[in-house]
Amino acid sequence: MKGHTKALLASFLLASGAAGGSTNACAAGGCGLEDSDEPSLLQVARHKKVSPFPWWKKPSGPKTLTAEIFKPTADALANHQIKVGASISGGGNRAYTYSMGILRALHQLGVASEIDFVSSVSGGTWLASLYVYAKGSDEDLLGAPTTPSELNLDALKRAPSKFGQRVVAANNDKIMTAMTFATLTGQLHKAWQNFVGSTYLQPFGLNGDHYMAEDAAHMADIKKRNPALKKAWFTLPRTDRPKLGMQCILFAPLGYNVSWDNVVQLEVSARMSGVTRNAKVIYAPMKGNASYPKKNLTTVLGGGFIETFAFGGDAPTKKNKPGQVPAPKTPTSLAEVVGLSSMSPAGELAQNDLGLTVNPQVKYFNIPSAEFPTQERAMVHGIGDGGSIENSGIVPLLGRGAKKVFWIANSFGPMNRTYPWEEQCAEGSTMKFDVIKSGFLGQASALYGYGKEASSIPTGFFWEHNHVFKKEGALPLACAIWKLVEAGEPAVHQWSEEVLPNEYFTVKGGYKVDLMIVYLENMKMFTDKLPADTQDAIAQGDAGPLARFPIYRTQGQNAENLISYTNTQVNLLAAQGEHTIMMAQDKVKKFFTE
């Protein structure tokens, strides 16, 4: 078991704490909550009649729901007319914080409104969900514009923006409160979702166990088709934000092994949820426990989407009318999905007994198609961090035929400075590109056909099928990034690629996409403008308050807490994200507006 997984589980089991209540800002008829105070998770655990999930207070819901089902071919999926898509990659609170600064800058430049659709993964989903759903001014949420020369240590110690404060609050007490609640209620598989909901979403009134709808008109249509939901509570996105697709990975049904070929990407949006891949798969049973299945399971995965408010229940039978499905026991809420999309150890844990207990779970059934017309029964699957199957968030945008993609690539480590980049990138060089030794970002190299080299089953990464760009394009991109980093400039690069067909992710391909990557790396142009005391703190390295800046660890950055950052760390990383864009603003504005 990898060290980060051990650390996560140890923090679950050794600490304890309490989560405070918050105010739910949802309006009746929209989110629907009129009683504003949400009790803490520990209050629920100690007092059985108190609940943080308002739906528990309602009478039992309907037995069936009338819902739309979308069966996309690659042609139909590619016809979504996305002009500018943005992908916010995984990377925990590092991705969250850096991307927060980037969004702050896009608003300063007046180009954020050009984005039609956001595809997010893991920590990118924490931020994207708040960006799309949380109410408030852009400055309050994302932070006010900063000036690098004014970012001394005293200034950096101030409380960050409202979004930034969530990173500081993500401490071990919050994790253990969620774990305690899950343990006492016999739902360990909900511990992570409880933590994410109470830490990131609850302060903005978004932690209710509500249905999701795309907008007020969609909610009204759902209620018209389903009179039993007339008084149900819904969470709606802001009308001035782009649409959001949150990426997860769907593992094998409980008791079966995962493999390269039986894991799939599951996307959840406010309107639809499902799997685009349409294939027959074989699951082999896990070994080591007499209760595990004894034979292989052959079934069908994917085939399309069902409206999210109806996702997560049993499969329809002949008793159900056309368009009618058994209702899920609980709504697929925003908090639930944001948690599912970010459970990073799940890929590793899915391969042993522990995963059956602590990994998130979802009931899933296929959508019958002409190729596979049989309606399979719903089964409980493990589910987890979308970064385990595709960490950039780009592939779903390409499947929808996006014309432009703005890619926030939250790197996990710096590029290898001892790699022979000069020789590798020299004109006419015949040197073979070693994507691993170079330190080039794995989420990027996987898109160019290096997925097998960049990932493996034992560590919980299944990137072998991510090939959407020609392999020979990886080196020019890596060299372009390296040259910018070496020059101390913002690692912001624009280029075009031919999109290859990819049956595994239902990408039609056959067209050119314009891309702009914002690659998290050291940026001398920014750090040279910082005050002397801040530069000194960075120079202290691991012993200082800004250890490993700007590529903080996602786990264990600070010894006292597993995943949280300090005010100083949040404010400086967000500022680098902001000034990565501002110092490259001409090319950024050109990308969005031409």
Secondary structure as a PSIPRED ss2 file (coil, helix, strand):
# PSIPRED VFORMAT (PSIPRED V4.0)

   1 M C   1.000  0.000  0.000
   2 K C   1.000  0.000  0.000
   3 G H   0.000  1.000  0.000
   4 H H   0.000  1.000  0.000
   5 T H   0.000  1.000  0.000
   6 K H   0.000  1.000  0.000
   7 A H   0.000  1.000  0.000
   8 L H   0.000  1.000  0.000
   9 L H   0.000  1.000  0.000
  10 A H   0.000  1.000  0.000
  11 S H   0.000  1.000  0.000
  12 F H   0.000  1.000  0.000
  13 L H   0.000  1.000  0.000
  14 L H   0.000  1.000  0.000
  15 A C   1.000  0.000  0.000
  16 S C   1.000  0.000  0.000
  17 G C   1.000  0.000  0.000
  18 A C   1.000  0.000  0.000
  19 A C   1.000  0.000  0.000
  20 G C   1.000  0.000  0.000
  21 G C   1.000  0.000  0.000
  22 S E   0.000  0.000  1.000
  23 T E   0.000  0.000  1.000
  24 N C   1.000  0.000  0.000
  25 A C   1.000  0.000  0.000
  26 C C   1.000  0.000  0.000
  27 A C   1.000  0.000  0.000
  28 A C   1.000  0.000  0.000
  29 G C   1.000  0.000  0.000
  30 G C   1.000  0.000  0.000
  31 C C   1.000  0.000  0.000
  32 G C   1.000  0.000  0.000
  33 L C   1.000  0.000  0.000
  34 E C   1.000  0.000  0.000
  35 D C   1.000  0.000  0.000
  36 S C   1.000  0.000  0.000
  37 D E   0.000  0.000  1.000
  38 E E   0.000  0.000  1.000
  39 P C   1.000  0.000  0.000
  40 S C   1.000  0.000  0.000
  41 L H   0.000  1.000  0.000
  42 L H   0.000  1.000  0.000
  43 Q H   0.000  1.000  0.000
  44 V H   0.000  1.000  0.000
  45 A H   0.000  1.000  0.000
  46 R H   0.000  1.000  0.000
  47 H C   1.000  0.000  0.000
  48 K C   1.000  0.000  0.000
  49 K C   1.000  0.000  0.000
  50 V C   1.000  0.000  0.000
  51 S C   1.000  0.000  0.000
  52 P C   1.000  0.000  0.000
  53 F C   1.000  0.000  0.000
  54 P H   0.000  1.000  0.000
  55 W H   0.000  1.000  0.000
  56 W H   0.000  1.000  0.000
  57 K H   0.000  1.000  0.000
  58 K C   1.000  0.000  0.000
  59 P C   1.000  0.000  0.000
  60 S C   1.000  0.000  0.000
  61 G C   1.000  0.000  0.000
  62 P C   1.000  0.000  0.000
  63 K C   1.000  0.000  0.000
  64 T E   0.000  0.000  1.000
  65 L E   0.000  0.000  1.000
  66 T E   0.000  0.000  1.000
  67 A C   1.000  0.000  0.000
  68 E C   1.000  0.000  0.000
  69 I E   0.000  0.000  1.000
  70 F E   0.000  0.000  1.000
  71 K C   1.000  0.000  0.000
  72 P C   1.000  0.000  0.000
  73 T C   1.000  0.000  0.000
  74 A H   0.000  1.000  0.000
  75 D H   0.000  1.000  0.000
  76 A H   0.000  1.000  0.000
  77 L H   0.000  1.000  0.000
  78 A C   1.000  0.000  0.000
  79 N C   1.000  0.000  0.000
  80 H C   1.000  0.000  0.000
  81 Q C   1.000  0.000  0.000
  82 I C   1.000  0.000  0.000
  83 K C   1.000  0.000  0.000
  84 V E   0.000  0.000  1.000
  85 G E   0.000  0.000  1.000
  86 A E   0.000  0.000  1.000
  87 S E   0.000  0.000  1.000
  88 I E   0.000  0.000  1.000
  89 S C   1.000  0.000  0.000
  90 G C   1.000  0.000  0.000
  91 G C   1.000  0.000  0.000
  92 G H   0.000  1.000  0.000
  93 N H   0.000  1.000  0.000
  94 R H   0.000  1.000  0.000
  95 A H   0.000  1.000  0.000
  96 Y H   0.000  1.000  0.000
  97 T H   0.000  1.000  0.000
  98 Y H   0.000  1.000  0.000
  99 S H   0.000  1.000  0.000
 100 M H   0.000  1.000  0.000
 101 G H   0.000  1.000  0.000
 102 I H   0.000  1.000  0.000
 103 L H   0.000  1.000  0.000
 104 R H   0.000  1.000  0.000
 105 A H   0.000  1.000  0.000
 106 L H   0.000  1.000  0.000
 107 H H   0.000  1.000  0.000
 108 Q H   0.000  1.000  0.000
 109 L H   0.000  1.000  0.000
 110 G C   1.000  0.000  0.000
 111 V C   1.000  0.000  0.000
 112 A H   0.000  1.000  0.000
 113 S H   0.000  1.000  0.000
 114 E H   0.000  1.000  0.000
 115 I C   1.000  0.000  0.000
 116 D C   1.000  0.000  0.000
 117 F E   0.000  0.000  1.000
 118 V E   0.000  0.000  1.000
 119 S E   0.000  0.000  1.000
 120 S E   0.000  0.000  1.000
 121 V E   0.000  0.000  1.000
 122 S C   1.000  0.000  0.000
 123 G H   0.000  1.000  0.000
 124 G H   0.000  1.000  0.000
 125 T H   0.000  1.000  0.000
 126 W H   0.000  1.000  0.000
 127 L H   0.000  1.000  0.000
 128 A H   0.000  1.000  0.000
 129 S H   0.000  1.000  0.000
 130 L H   0.000  1.000  0.000
 131 Y H   0.000  1.000  0.000
 132 V H   0.000  1.000  0.000
 133 Y H   0.000  1.000  0.000
 134 A C   1.000  0.000  0.000
 135 K C   1.000  0.000  0.000
 136 G C   1.000  0.000  0.000
 137 S C   1.000  0.000  0.000
 138 D H   0.000  1.000  0.000
 139 E H   0.000  1.000  0.000
 140 D H   0.000  1.000  0.000
 141 L H   0.000  1.000  0.000
 142 L H   0.000  1.000  0.000
 143 G C   1.000  0.000  0.000
 144 A C   1.000  0.000  0.000
 145 P C   1.000  0.000  0.000
 146 T C   1.000  0.000  0.000
 147 T C   1.000  0.000  0.000
 148 P H   0.000  1.000  0.000
 149 S H   0.000  1.000  0.000
 150 E H   0.000  1.000  0.000
 151 L C   1.000  0.000  0.000
 152 N C   1.000  0.000  0.000
 153 L H   0.000  1.000  0.000
 154 D H   0.000  1.000  0.000
 155 A H   0.000  1.000  0.000
 156 L H   0.000  1.000  0.000
 157 K C   1.000  0.000  0.000
 158 R C   1.000  0.000  0.000
 159 A C   1.000  0.000  0.000
 160 P C   1.000  0.000  0.000
 161 S C   1.000  0.000  0.000
 162 K H   0.000  1.000  0.000
 163 F H   0.000  1.000  0.000
 164 G H   0.000  1.000  0.000
 165 Q H   0.000  1.000  0.000
 166 R H   0.000  1.000  0.000
 167 V H   0.000  1.000  0.000
 168 V H   0.000  1.000  0.000
 169 A H   0.000  1.000  0.000
 170 A C   1.000  0.000  0.000
 171 N C   1.000  0.000  0.000
 172 N H   0.000  1.000  0.000
 173 D H   0.000  1.000  0.000
 174 K H   0.000  1.000  0.000
 175 I H   0.000  1.000  0.000
 176 M H   0.000  1.000  0.000
 177 T H   0.000  1.000  0.000
 178 A H   0.000  1.000  0.000
 179 M H   0.000  1.000  0.000
 180 T H   0.000  1.000  0.000
 181 F H   0.000  1.000  0.000
 182 A H   0.000  1.000  0.000
 183 T H   0.000  1.000  0.000
 184 L H   0.000  1.000  0.000
 185 T C   1.000  0.000  0.000
 186 G C   1.000  0.000  0.000
 187 Q C   1.000  0.000  0.000
 188 L H   0.000  1.000  0.000
 189 H H   0.000  1.000  0.000
 190 K H   0.000  1.000  0.000
 191 A H   0.000  1.000  0.000
 192 W H   0.000  1.000  0.000
 193 Q H   0.000  1.000  0.000
 194 N H   0.000  1.000  0.000
 195 F H   0.000  1.000  0.000
 196 V H   0.000  1.000  0.000
 197 G H   0.000  1.000  0.000
 198 S H   0.000  1.000  0.000
 199 T H   0.000  1.000  0.000
 200 Y H   0.000  1.000  0.000
 201 L H   0.000  1.000  0.000
 202 Q H   0.000  1.000  0.000
 203 P H   0.000  1.000  0.000
 204 F H   0.000  1.000  0.000
 205 G C   1.000  0.000  0.000
 206 L C   1.000  0.000  0.000
 207 N C   1.000  0.000  0.000
 208 G C   1.000  0.000  0.000
 209 D C   1.000  0.000  0.000
 210 H C   1.000  0.000  0.000
 211 Y E   0.000  0.000  1.000
 212 M E   0.000  0.000  1.000
 213 A C   1.000  0.000  0.000
 214 E C   1.000  0.000  0.000
 215 D C   1.000  0.000  0.000
 216 A H   0.000  1.000  0.000
 217 A H   0.000  1.000  0.000
 218 H H   0.000  1.000  0.000
 219 M H   0.000  1.000  0.000
 220 A H   0.000  1.000  0.000
 221 D H   0.000  1.000  0.000
 222 I H   0.000  1.000  0.000
 223 K H   0.000  1.000  0.000
 224 K H   0.000  1.000  0.000
 225 R H   0.000  1.000  0.000
 226 N C   1.000  0.000  0.000
 227 P H   0.000  1.000  0.000
 228 A H   0.000  1.000  0.000
 229 L H   0.000  1.000  0.000
 230 K C   1.000  0.000  0.000
 231 K C   1.000  0.000  0.000
 232 A C   1.000  0.000  0.000
 233 W C   1.000  0.000  0.000
 234 F E   0.000  0.000  1.000
 235 T E   0.000  0.000  1.000
 236 L C   1.000  0.000  0.000
 237 P C   1.000  0.000  0.000
 238 R C   1.000  0.000  0.000
 239 T C   1.000  0.000  0.000
 240 D C   1.000  0.000  0.000
 241 R C   1.000  0.000  0.000
 242 P C   1.000  0.000  0.000
 243 K E   0.000  0.000  1.000
 244 L E   0.000  0.000  1.000
 245 G E   0.000  0.000  1.000
 246 M E   0.000  0.000  1.000
 247 Q E   0.000  0.000  1.000
 248 C E   0.000  0.000  1.000
 249 I E   0.000  0.000  1.000
 250 L E   0.000  0.000  1.000
 251 F E   0.000  0.000  1.000
 252 A E   0.000  0.000  1.000
 253 P E   0.000  0.000  1.000
 254 L C   1.000  0.000  0.000
 255 G C   1.000  0.000  0.000
 256 Y E   0.000  0.000  1.000
 257 N C   1.000  0.000  0.000
 258 V C   1.000  0.000  0.000
 259 S C   1.000  0.000  0.000
 260 W C   1.000  0.000  0.000
 261 D C   1.000  0.000  0.000
 262 N C   1.000  0.000  0.000
 263 V C   1.000  0.000  0.000
 264 V E   0.000  0.000  1.000
 265 Q E   0.000  0.000  1.000
 266 L E   0.000  0.000  1.000
 267 E E   0.000  0.000  1.000
 268 V E   0.000  0.000  1.000
 269 S E   0.000  0.000  1.000
 270 A C   1.000  0.000  0.000
 271 R C   1.000  0.000  0.000
 272 M E   0.000  0.000  1.000
 273 S E   0.000  0.000  1.000
 274 G E   0.000  0.000  1.000
 275 V E   0.000  0.000  1.000
 276 T E   0.000  0.000  1.000
 277 R E   0.000  0.000  1.000
 278 N E   0.000  0.000  1.000
 279 A E   0.000  0.000  1.000
 280 K E   0.000  0.000  1.000
 281 V E   0.000  0.000  1.000
 282 I E   0.000  0.000  1.000
 283 Y E   0.000  0.000  1.000
 284 A C   1.000  0.000  0.000
 285 P E   0.000  0.000  1.000
 286 M C   1.000  0.000  0.000
 287 K C   1.000  0.000  0.000
 288 G C   1.000  0.000  0.000
 289 N C   1.000  0.000  0.000
 290 A C   1.000  0.000  0.000
 291 S C   1.000  0.000  0.000
 292 Y C   1.000  0.000  0.000
 293 P C   1.000  0.000  0.000
 294 K C   1.000  0.000  0.000
 295 K C   1.000  0.000  0.000
 296 N C   1.000  0.000  0.000
 297 L E   0.000  0.000  1.000
 298 T E   0.000  0.000  1.000
 299 T E   0.000  0.000  1.000
 300 V E   0.000  0.000  1.000
 301 L E   0.000  0.000  1.000
 302 G E   0.000  0.000  1.000
 303 G E   0.000  0.000  1.000
 304 G E   0.000  0.000  1.000
 305 F E   0.000  0.000  1.000
 306 I E   0.000  0.000  1.000
 307 E E   0.000  0.000  1.000
 308 T H   0.000  1.000  0.000
 309 F H   0.000  1.000  0.000
 310 A H   0.000  1.000  0.000
 311 F C   1.000  0.000  0.000
 312 G C   1.000  0.000  0.000
 313 G C   1.000  0.000  0.000
 314 D C   1.000  0.000  0.000
 315 A C   1.000  0.000  0.000
 316 P C   1.000  0.000  0.000
 317 T C   1.000  0.000  0.000
 318 K C   1.000  0.000  0.000
 319 K C   1.000  0.000  0.000
 320 N C   1.000  0.000  0.000
 321 K C   1.000  0.000  0.000
 322 P C   1.000  0.000  0.000
 323 G C   1.000  0.000  0.000
 324 Q E   0.000  0.000  1.000
 325 V E   0.000  0.000  1.000
 326 P E   0.000  0.000  1.000
 327 A C   1.000  0.000  0.000
 328 P C   1.000  0.000  0.000
 329 K C   1.000  0.000  0.000
 330 T C   1.000  0.000  0.000
 331 P C   1.000  0.000  0.000
 332 T C   1.000  0.000  0.000
 333 S C   1.000  0.000  0.000
 334 L H   0.000  1.000  0.000
 335 A H   0.000  1.000  0.000
 336 E H   0.000  1.000  0.000
 337 V H   0.000  1.000  0.000
 338 V H   0.000  1.000  0.000
 339 G H   0.000  1.000  0.000
 340 L H   0.000  1.000  0.000
 341 S C   1.000  0.000  0.000
 342 S C   1.000  0.000  0.000
 343 M C   1.000  0.000  0.000
 344 S C   1.000  0.000  0.000
 345 P C   1.000  0.000  0.000
 346 A H   0.000  1.000  0.000
 347 G H   0.000  1.000  0.000
 348 E H   0.000  1.000  0.000
 349 L H   0.000  1.000  0.000
 350 A C   1.000  0.000  0.000
 351 Q C   1.000  0.000  0.000
 352 N C   1.000  0.000  0.000
 353 D H   0.000  1.000  0.000
 354 L H   0.000  1.000  0.000
 355 G H   0.000  1.000  0.000
 356 L H   0.000  1.000  0.000
 357 T H   0.000  1.000  0.000
 358 V H   0.000  1.000  0.000
 359 N C   1.000  0.000  0.000
 360 P C   1.000  0.000  0.000
 361 Q E   0.000  0.000  1.000
 362 V E   0.000  0.000  1.000
 363 K E   0.000  0.000  1.000
 364 Y E   0.000  0.000  1.000
 365 F C   1.000  0.000  0.000
 366 N C   1.000  0.000  0.000
 367 I C   1.000  0.000  0.000
 368 P C   1.000  0.000  0.000
 369 S C   1.000  0.000  0.000
 370 A C   1.000  0.000  0.000
 371 E C   1.000  0.000  0.000
 372 F C   1.000  0.000  0.000
 373 P C   1.000  0.000  0.000
 374 T C   1.000  0.000  0.000
 375 Q C   1.000  0.000  0.000
 376 E C   1.000  0.000  0.000
 377 R C   1.000  0.000  0.000
 378 A C   1.000  0.000  0.000
 379 M E   0.000  0.000  1.000
 380 V E   0.000  0.000  1.000
 381 H E   0.000  0.000  1.000
 382 G E   0.000  0.000  1.000
 383 I E   0.000  0.000  1.000
 384 G E   0.000  0.000  1.000
 385 D E   0.000  0.000  1.000
 386 G H   0.000  1.000  0.000
 387 G H   0.000  1.000  0.000
 388 S H   0.000  1.000  0.000
 389 I C   1.000  0.000  0.000
 390 E C   1.000  0.000  0.000
 391 N C   1.000  0.000  0.000
 392 S C   1.000  0.000  0.000
 393 G C   1.000  0.000  0.000
 394 I C   1.000  0.000  0.000
 395 V H   0.000  1.000  0.000
 396 P H   0.000  1.000  0.000
 397 L H   0.000  1.000  0.000
 398 L H   0.000  1.000  0.000
 399 G H   0.000  1.000  0.000
 400 R C   1.000  0.000  0.000
 401 G C   1.000  0.000  0.000
 402 A C   1.000  0.000  0.000
 403 K C   1.000  0.000  0.000
 404 K E   0.000  0.000  1.000
 405 V E   0.000  0.000  1.000
 406 F E   0.000  0.000  1.000
 407 W E   0.000  0.000  1.000
 408 I E   0.000  0.000  1.000
 409 A E   0.000  0.000  1.000
 410 N C   1.000  0.000  0.000
 411 S C   1.000  0.000  0.000
 412 F C   1.000  0.000  0.000
 413 G C   1.000  0.000  0.000
 414 P C   1.000  0.000  0.000
 415 M C   1.000  0.000  0.000
 416 N C   1.000  0.000  0.000
 417 R C   1.000  0.000  0.000
 418 T C   1.000  0.000  0.000
 419 Y C   1.000  0.000  0.000
 420 P C   1.000  0.000  0.000
 421 W H   0.000  1.000  0.000
 422 E H   0.000  1.000  0.000
 423 E H   0.000  1.000  0.000
 424 Q H   0.000  1.000  0.000
 425 C H   0.000  1.000  0.000
 426 A C   1.000  0.000  0.000
 427 E C   1.000  0.000  0.000
 428 G C   1.000  0.000  0.000
 429 S C   1.000  0.000  0.000
 430 T C   1.000  0.000  0.000
 431 M C   1.000  0.000  0.000
 432 K C   1.000  0.000  0.000
 433 F C   1.000  0.000  0.000
 434 D C   1.000  0.000  0.000
 435 V H   0.000  1.000  0.000
 436 I H   0.000  1.000  0.000
 437 K H   0.000  1.000  0.000
 438 S H   0.000  1.000  0.000
 439 G C   1.000  0.000  0.000
 440 F C   1.000  0.000  0.000
 441 L C   1.000  0.000  0.000
 442 G H   0.000  1.000  0.000
 443 Q H   0.000  1.000  0.000
 444 A H   0.000  1.000  0.000
 445 S H   0.000  1.000  0.000
 446 A H   0.000  1.000  0.000
 447 L H   0.000  1.000  0.000
 448 Y H   0.000  1.000  0.000
 449 G H   0.000  1.000  0.000
 450 Y H   0.000  1.000  0.000
 451 G H   0.000  1.000  0.000
 452 K H   0.000  1.000  0.000
 453 E H   0.000  1.000  0.000
 454 A H   0.000  1.000  0.000
 455 S C   1.000  0.000  0.000
 456 S C   1.000  0.000  0.000
 457 I C   1.000  0.000  0.000
 458 P C   1.000  0.000  0.000
 459 T C   1.000  0.000  0.000
 460 G C   1.000  0.000  0.000
 461 F C   1.000  0.000  0.000
 462 F C   1.000  0.000  0.000
 463 W C   1.000  0.000  0.000
 464 E C   1.000  0.000  0.000
 465 H C   1.000  0.000  0.000
 466 N C   1.000  0.000  0.000
 467 H C   1.000  0.000  0.000
 468 V C   1.000  0.000  0.000
 469 F C   1.000  0.000  0.000
 470 K C   1.000  0.000  0.000
 471 K H   0.000  1.000  0.000
 472 E H   0.000  1.000  0.000
 473 G H   0.000  1.000  0.000
 474 A H   0.000  1.000  0.000
 475 L H   0.000  1.000  0.000
 476 P H   0.000  1.000  0.000
 477 L H   0.000  1.000  0.000
 478 A H   0.000  1.000  0.000
 479 C H   0.000  1.000  0.000
 480 A H   0.000  1.000  0.000
 481 I H   0.000  1.000  0.000
 482 W H   0.000  1.000  0.000
 483 K H   0.000  1.000  0.000
 484 L H   0.000  1.000  0.000
 485 V H   0.000  1.000  0.000
 486 E H   0.000  1.000  0.000
 487 A C   1.000  0.000  0.000
 488 G C   1.000  0.000  0.000
 489 E C   1.000  0.000  0.000
 490 P C   1.000  0.000  0.000
 491 A C   1.000  0.000  0.000
 492 V E   0.000  0.000  1.000
 493 H E   0.000  0.000  1.000
 494 Q E   0.000  0.000  1.000
 495 W E   0.000  0.000  1.000
 496 S E   0.000  0.000  1.000
 497 E E   0.000  0.000  1.000
 498 E E   0.000  0.000  1.000
 499 V E   0.000  0.000  1.000
 500 L C   1.000  0.000  0.000
 501 P C   1.000  0.000  0.000
 502 N E   0.000  0.000  1.000
 503 E C   1.000  0.000  0.000
 504 Y C   1.000  0.000  0.000
 505 F C   1.000  0.000  0.000
 506 T C   1.000  0.000  0.000
 507 V E   0.000  0.000  1.000
 508 K C   1.000  0.000  0.000
 509 G C   1.000  0.000  0.000
 510 G C   1.000  0.000  0.000
 511 Y E   0.000  0.000  1.000
 512 K E   0.000  0.000  1.000
 513 V E   0.000  0.000  1.000
 514 D E   0.000  0.000  1.000
 515 L E   0.000  0.000  1.000
 516 M E   0.000  0.000  1.000
 517 I E   0.000  0.000  1.000
 518 V E   0.000  0.000  1.000
 519 Y E   0.000  0.000  1.000
 520 L C   1.000  0.000  0.000
 521 E C   1.000  0.000  0.000
 522 N C   1.000  0.000  0.000
 523 M C   1.000  0.000  0.000
 524 K H   0.000  1.000  0.000
 525 M H   0.000  1.000  0.000
 526 F H   0.000  1.000  0.000
 527 T H   0.000  1.000  0.000
 528 D C   1.000  0.000  0.000
 529 K C   1.000  0.000  0.000
 530 L C   1.000  0.000  0.000
 531 P C   1.000  0.000  0.000
 532 A H   0.000  1.000  0.000
 533 D H   0.000  1.000  0.000
 534 T H   0.000  1.000  0.000
 535 Q H   0.000  1.000  0.000
 536 D H   0.000  1.000  0.000
 537 A H   0.000  1.000  0.000
 538 I H   0.000  1.000  0.000
 539 A H   0.000  1.000  0.000
 540 Q C   1.000  0.000  0.000
 541 G H   0.000  1.000  0.000
 542 D H   0.000  1.000  0.000
 543 A H   0.000  1.000  0.000
 544 G C   1.000  0.000  0.000
 545 P C   1.000  0.000  0.000
 546 L C   1.000  0.000  0.000
 547 A C   1.000  0.000  0.000
 548 R C   1.000  0.000  0.000
 549 F C   1.000  0.000  0.000
 550 P C   1.000  0.000  0.000
 551 I C   1.000  0.000  0.000
 552 Y C   1.000  0.000  0.000
 553 R C   1.000  0.000  0.000
 554 T C   1.000  0.000  0.000
 555 Q C   1.000  0.000  0.000
 556 G C   1.000  0.000  0.000
 557 Q C   1.000  0.000  0.000
 558 N E   0.000  0.000  1.000
 559 A C   1.000  0.000  0.000
 560 E C   1.000  0.000  0.000
 561 N E   0.000  0.000  1.000
 562 L C   1.000  0.000  0.000
 563 I C   1.000  0.000  0.000
 564 S C   1.000  0.000  0.000
 565 Y C   1.000  0.000  0.000
 566 T C   1.000  0.000  0.000
 567 N H   0.000  1.000  0.000
 568 T H   0.000  1.000  0.000
 569 Q H   0.000  1.000  0.000
 570 V H   0.000  1.000  0.000
 571 N H   0.000  1.000  0.000
 572 L H   0.000  1.000  0.000
 573 L H   0.000  1.000  0.000
 574 A H   0.000  1.000  0.000
 575 A H   0.000  1.000  0.000
 576 Q H   0.000  1.000  0.000
 577 G H   0.000  1.000  0.000
 578 E H   0.000  1.000  0.000
 579 H H   0.000  1.000  0.000
 580 T H   0.000  1.000  0.000
 581 I H   0.000  1.000  0.000
 582 M H   0.000  1.000  0.000
 583 M C   1.000  0.000  0.000
 584 A C   1.000  0.000  0.000
 585 Q H   0.000  1.000  0.000
 586 D H   0.000  1.000  0.000
 587 K H   0.000  1.000  0.000
 588 V H   0.000  1.000  0.000
 589 K H   0.000  1.000  0.000
 590 K H   0.000  1.000  0.000
 591 F H   0.000  1.000  0.000
 592 F H   0.000  1.000  0.000
 593 T H   0.000  1.000  0.000
 594 E C   1.000  0.000  0.000
